Amino acid sequence: MFKLETTHLILRDMQPADEADFVAISQESKYQRFYSESDCDPDKYRQLTRLFIEQASEHPRTAYQLAIENKATGGFIGTVCLRLEADSQASMGCGMARAYQGHGLIHEATYALMDFGFRELDIHRIYAETISHNRAAIRLCNTLGMRQEGHFREHRFFKDQWWDTVVLAVLKSEWQQRSSPAY
């Protein structure tokens, strides 16, 4: 089983026991603000749990869809992912239970996985795409050294309206120039 440890967290492959907590995160109203109704269907998250478990055994591995476990409690508190693409590119995403937001834990998790991607997988560029109104996600990306590369007007349609999206990214050469936090 894949595992990365930080000061407060364990990032590990998803397990069947994570399913209920993963579904619960998707049902939080604040989480659902930037997703379509179909994207937040509990059955979709049950299917995603099974998919993420299957992806963990792929060789070569192309997706690191990981559970975020709180070291203090051993409980599942979120997910963080790195999806490998062609030409040494990777996309990143994350989500955390509301009770654990605002304590720097999502930064700790994403930083650790990005660092693994650049150092161990030799990724050239990691990017994230989000709804332009998702200020928390954009702020997180900025603290990770990502810069906005694109703004796509009326790019996604859900909840009866068009939404702009933004793409933020950081290059390996930029990452290597950063000082590492004490995780």
Secondary structure as UniProt FT lines:
FT   STRAND          3..5
FT   STRAND          9..13
FT   HELIX           16..18
FT   HELIX           19..26
FT   HELIX           29..32
FT   TURN            33..34
FT   HELIX           38..40
FT   HELIX           42..55
FT   TURN            56..57
FT   STRAND          63..70
FT   TURN            71..73
FT   STRAND          76..84
FT   HELIX           86..88
FT   STRAND          89..96
FT   HELIX           98..100
FT   TURN            101..102
FT   HELIX           105..120
FT   STRAND          125..131
FT   TURN            132..133
FT   HELIX           135..143
FT   TURN            144..145
FT   STRAND          147..158
FT   TURN            159..160
FT   STRAND          161..171
FT   HELIX           172..177
//
